[in-house]
Amino acid sequence: MDTQVRKLDYDSIDSEIMKEAGDIIRAGGLVAFPTETVYGLGGDALNPESSKKIYAAKGRPSDNPLIVHIEERADLYKIAAKVPEKAEKMMDAFWPGPLTLIFPKTDRVPSETTGGLDTVAVRMPSDGIAAAFIRAAGGFIAAPSANVSGRPSTTTAAHVIEDLSGRIEMILDGGQAVIGLESTIVDMSVEPPVILRPGAITKDMMEAVIGPVEIDKAIIAPNSGVKPKAPGMKYRHYAPRADLTIVEGPSDKVVETMNRMAAEAEESGKKVGIIATDETKSRYPHGIVMSLGARSNEEEIAQHLFEVLRKFDDTDVECIFSESFEDAAIGAAIMNRLLKAAGHKVVRV
């Protein structure tokens, strides 16, 4: 199929383009759209055939649940069977924004959308184009990240075109995503609530609002037979085409070790990539060096992570060595994505 690309201006969102996009969704088609986190691949969340199309377009396993995006908070109560008081407080504090909450679902949500689970993941994005699109499309948009399953998530329309052109009806181009990492996911169907995927809304931020929140530390192996309760829990994600290794430890030792590994790889005939920061990029004499930004600015590093992984896909590097990032604040989300991209291949020094 021919994929239409529509450029949008946040200052004056084109209502005709939104109507066109909404009509595609109502007819059972798929539209990629920007959010503040990453680009989403949207279909009608209440239409099981639309959810099947999303899985097919991404090449995504059908037991990997989709997130339902809403524009009106009142719509949550149409698809969530129970909304605890703590969830209300979380929504008061963080919606609209990069936070996904999991609830027991109502019968309105088909099992095709939830990966066969009796819970539903729901988010209200703060992005203006996303909100207008959800409204135009009927209020309930199932949307994973708009990329081929397993590849780095998309943070620009150009990334979406690269992965999904010819597979979907339309791409709404709203420029670069502001945050660059997917939303935090919290299971509100259990007590205490459990973080299933870290993101820009951190554990400390949530605990300041509702008290104790746990982090799911279980690593679900691909052959575990366990249904993942949230996107990204079970399968390898965010991976570049080249083999990725993370090097963890004191900065000087990390640089020394990465330089040694890069030199050894080059001696064996491999082309090498290095993921560094502004503070260290000049210390790497080997390979193609890309910086994620200043280490002191976690938000900048988060915004550039998927972009850099995709840039390496445009080169012919065979192996990539990356610095690690502190497991604090949004650094937890950055490391979560890097570890999954590397298949948990870590060298500690």
N, C-alpha and C positions, 0 to 999 in steps of 0.2 A: 504493500500500500504506500501511497505518497503521504509523508508526514509534513503537515503544515507547521511552520514556525512563526509565531506572532510576538513581536517585540512590544513590550508594555512600559509605560511611563508611570511611576508611582504617584506623580503629582496630579495626573489626570488619567485614571484607569479607564480604558476604552470599553464602554458598555456593550458595543456591538461585538467586540472580540470575546467578551465574557459570555454573551448570549450564545455565540457560536460554540464556545467551549462547553457551556452548560448543556447545549443540545446534544453534543457528542456523548456526554456522560449519560444523559437520559436515554439515549438510543443504545446504550450498552458499550460504547467505545471507551478509549483510554486517552487521557490528557496528562502530560507532565507539566508540573507547575513549581514555581519557587516557594520556599518557605524560609524563615530566618535560620533554620538549621542546615538542611540540604534540599536539593530538588526532590519532589515526590512524584511517583507515578500513580495518578489518580484514576479510580473507577468507582462506580456506584456501590457503596458498601452494603446496601440492602439487596443487591442483585447477585445471586450466586454465580451467574455466568460471567459477570464483570470481574469478579475475584478470580475465577478460573483463567480469564484472559490476562490478568496481571501476572499470575504465576507463569503462564506460558511465555509472555513477552520477556520476563526477566530470566527465564530458565530457573525459577526458584522452587525448591521443594514445597509441596502443598501443605506440609505440617508446620510450616514456619508462619506464625500468625501475622496478619496485617493490622496496621494501626488505623482506626477510624478517626478522621479529622472532621471536626464540627466548627461552626462559626457562631452559634448561639448556645450559651450554657444550658438553656432550658431544654435543648435537644438531647443532652446527656441522659435525662431521666426517661427518655423514650427507648434507650438502648441498654441502660444499666439497670439491673433488677434491684440492686441495693447500693446506696451511696452513703458510706459512714461519715460521721461528723468530722473525722480527721481529713477525709478527702475534701469536704467542703472548705476546710481551713486552707488546705493546699491550693485549691482552686482560687480562693480569695487572694492568696499571696502570689501565685505564679501563673495564673491564666489571664489572658492569653500569653503563651510563651512556650519555651522548649521543654515542656514536661508532659509525659504520657502517663496516665493512670490506668490501672487494670481493675475491672469490676466484674462481678457475676453478670452475665448478659441476659437480655430478654430474648424472646423468640423472634423478634424483628430482625435480629442479626443472624444471617445464615452461617452454618458451620464452615462453609467454604471461606468465609472472611476471617474466621478465628482459628483456622488450622485445626478444626475439629474440637476445640476446647469449649468449655461452658463459661469462659470468661471473655471479656472484650477489652482491648486496649484503646484508649481514647485520648485525643489531644486537640487543643484549640490553639492553632498557630497565631502568632502576632503579626505575621507578614500581611501587608495590605492587599497584595495581589491574591495571596492564598485565601484570605477571608472573602474577597469578592467572588472568587472562583467557586468556593464551597457554597456560597449563597446562591449563585447562579445555577449550580448543578443540583440543587435540591436539599442540601444541608448535611449529607452524610457521604464523605469521600474516603474510601479505603485507599491507603497510599503508603507503600514501602518506598525506600529510596529509589530514584529513577536511574538505575544502573543495571547492567547484566549481573546476575547473582554471583557473588564472590569477588567482584571487582571493586576498586575504590568507589565510594559514593560520589555522586555528582554535585558540584557546587556552582557550576555555570551551565547555561543552556548548551554551550559548545560540547561539554562533557556528555550531556544527554543525547545530543545529535550523534555523537560518536558511538554510543552504545545502543540506542533505540530507534534511530531513524529507519523507517520502513517497517517498524513493528507496531507503531502506535499512530493515532490519528493526528495529534497536535502536541506541540511544545510551546508553553508560554514562557517567554524570555524576560526575566526580571533582573538580569545582571547577576552579580556574584552574591552567593549566600553570605550573610553577615557572620554567623557563628561558625559554620563549616563542619560541625559534628552533629550527629543525630541527637534527638532529645533524650533526656534522662527518662528511664522507665521505672515506675514504682508499682509494685503489686499492693493494691489497697484491699484485696479480698482476704488478706490474712492480717493477723495482729501479733506482733507489731508489723507495720508495713515493711516491705523488702525491696531494696533497689536491685533490679535485674539488669539494668544497663546504666552506667554512669554517663553524665552529660554536663551541660552548663549549670543546671540546678544541682547543687552539691548536697552531700549528706549534712554538712553543717548548716546550710541554709534551711533545709527541711526540718532539722531537729530544733532549730530556733522557733519554728512555727508549731510543730505537733509533738515534740519530744522524741523518744528513741526510735530510730530507724535502722534496720539491719541491712547488711550487704550480702547478697547471695554469692558465696565464694565457691560454689560447686562449679566444676568444669565438666560440661556434658560432652562426652566424646561422640564423634559422628556415628559410631555404631552402637550407641548406648541403648537405642530403642525407646528413649524417653522423649516425650513430646515437649519441645521448647515452649515456655509460657510467654516469651517475648521475642521479638525479632533479634537475630544476632547471637542467640545463646548457644545454639547447637553446632552450626556449620562455620567453616572457615570463611572469613569475610574480609573485605577491603584490600585484597591481595593484589600487588603489582605482578606483572608477568615474570619479573626477575626474582630469584631467590633472595629473601630478606632475612637478615640476622640483626638482632638488637644487642648492643654491647652496654652492659650495666656496671656502674661502679664510680669511683672518684674520677673527676673530669680529666685530669692529666693521664691517668691510667687508661681511661676509655679512648682518648685520642691516640695514645701510644699503641694500644691494642688494635684499634681500627686501621691505623697506618700499616702495621705489620700484616694484618689480614689482607688489606687491600694490595700490598706489595706482593704477597704470596699468590694472590689470585691473578694478578697481572702477569707474574712470572709463569703461571700455568696457562697463559693465553686467554684469560677471561677479561672482558671489559667490565669495569667496576663503577658503581655509584656510591656516593656518600651522602647521608642525611645528617646535616650539622645545624648549628645555630649561628647567628651573627657573630657571637663571641668566639666561635671556634673555627669558622669556615676557612680562615687563612692558614690554619695549621695542618691542612690535609693536602699533601702534594700529589696524591694519586687519585685517578679516576675523575668522574664527573661529580662535582660537589654542588649540592643544593642546600640552601638554608631555609629552615621553617620560620625564621624570624628571631627576635631577641628572646633569649631564655627568660628574661625578666618579665616578658609579656606573654603569659599563657594563652590569652585570647587570640593573639596574632598567630601563635604556633598552631592552635586548634583550627583557625580559619584556613591555614595553608597546608595542613597535613595531606588531605586527599588530593589537593591540587599538585603537590610535589610528587606523590606516588603516581599520579597519572602522567606527569611530565616525564618521569623515568620510563613509562611505557612507550613514549615517543622516541626513546633512544634504543640502542641495541645492547644495553647493559645486561649482563647475565647474573650478576650478584650485587646486592645492595647491603651496605653496613650502616646502621643507624645508631645514633646516640639514644639513650633512654631519657625519660622525663620523670620528674618527681611525682610520687603517688599522693598528691595533695591537691585540693581544690579541683579545678578542671583538668589538672595534670592526670588525675585518675582516669578521666575519659580519654585523654590523649594516649596514655599507656594501654588502656583497654583496646583501642583501635589498632595501635601498633602491634600489640601482642597477637591479635587475631590475624593481622596482615602477615605476620611472620610465622604463623602456625606455632606460636609460643617457642620459637627458636631463639634462645637467649644465651649469650656468653657473659658470665659474671667475672669481673676482674678485681 
